[in-house]
Amino acid sequence: MQLPERWIAHLDMDAFYASVELLRYPQLKGQAVVIGGRRADAPQQLEDGSWRYAKLRDYTGRGVVTTSTYAARDLGVFSAMGLMKAALRAPDAVLLPADFDSYRKYSRLFKAAVAEVAPVIEDRGIDEIYIDLTDVPGVRDAVGHDPLGGVKAVAREIKNSVSRATGLTCSIGITPNKLLSKIASELDKPDGISVLTMDDLPTRVWPLAVRKINGIGPKAGDRLVKLGLETVGDIAAADPRWLIEQFGDSYGAWLHNASHGRDHRAVVTHSEPVSVSRETTFERDLSARHDKALLGQIMDELCERLAGDLARKRYAGKTVGIKLRFEGFVTVTRDQTLKIPVTSAADIRQAVGLCLKRVKFDKRLRLMGVRIGNLVHASEVPPPTAAIERVKEPQRENLSLF
């Protein structure tokens, strides 16, 4: 076997949010647990030391599933599903509120543990990373008669390091490139290791559904199936010129290359965020007229949380934007670009107010969000001054956003 020039790993934490919650409530291991409830759904410890848990059957509202345990997934409950729809499939599932502070803590822990073994890491989110293993010592060593024994041993070392640091499991896919490794990390979940070479494409990748390729979304997937291409192998067997005719020069050529496992992207060890945002979906539709005070309070909280995110990440931004989703799923966005970067909740709220003045509130609201972009490092921000033209800094209690 000829080993590839590169060994790229994709590490995906197993049911990450749910697994972190099970560290807190180990008695729920093996049960159907859904993350996505409200603070009111938090477990209550009774006088006898036992716990009372909220059940999915009792939930009412418009919340969605953040994640679920594998036992809940076996019942058909998956991320982004409405909680009330999920309740129809798993009414007895335990419902827990999300705790993002804990998830961020464990995210930092598992990434630090991986870096001790393999330091070339591309951060892809709170629960997944790419790792360049090419130059990790021992990765190209054979173990017995297994030419892949060295890379498998490195993968086990990474998994053990993550487990010691967090008590959590992860799944790792290792292939010659990022595209294939993303696919491979899903092949043996949970707590699995999948090592593939290009020789494994016909048996391990081509039989998979087209949507298993990261980059083929719902619309493209549906269109491929309508054209008779149901598996990755079907795409690989298609004439590349026909794919270009159907999907255009760029995407058609990419489909051909992706189906043959070709991907030359490097592992990017650092990238600057484009923007930072916060949003929330309401339990019921709210009226800008009758629920004015509540909407103002919610937006104040979003701005405070966004300012906190900026402080933690040490960024400031010049463009503040809002996102409003009205009944009927009509989404409206507005942006306001400022003269200088801002970081404070007060400055963000002031810009939000200017954005809101350009919106017609003739329907009830179901979602509201705030975003800040055009980011710079906080060290580049000049001394505090009025970020927006105004006579006097508004007091929070006097700031009417609606």
Beta strands, then each sheet from edge to edge (+ up, - down):
strand 1: 8-13
strand 2: 33-37
strand 3: 44-45
strand 4: 51-52
strand 5: 54-55
strand 6: 67-68
strand 7: 94-97
strand 8: 121-123
strand 9: 128-132
strand 10: 170-175
strand 11: 193-195
strand 12: 275-286
strand 13: 315-326
strand 14: 330-342
strand 15: 365-377
sheet 1: 8+ 9- 1+ 10- 11-
sheet 2: 5+ 7- 2- 6+
sheet 3: 3+ 4-
sheet 4: 12+ 15- 13+ 14-
end
